[in-house]
Amino acid sequence: MEILKDLWYFLKERKKFWLAPMIFILLLLGILIVFGGSSALAPFIYTLF
């Protein structure tokens, strides 16, 4: 969680709030790939792509 806190401080200090949605989407895709690869829902998730 330390890296998320550092990332938030970077975005806040440098006024780069436009990066936040991109980072959020990348995190969601990463979580989807990790959980989708090892579950019974994998065939349904892969049809989305």
Number of C-alpha atoms within 10 A of each C-alpha: 6 7 8 9 10 11 14 14 12 13 15 11 10 8 10 11 13 9 10 13 10 11 12 11 11 12 12 12 11 12 12 13 14 12 13 16 14 9 10 10 11 15 11 10 15 11 7 6 5
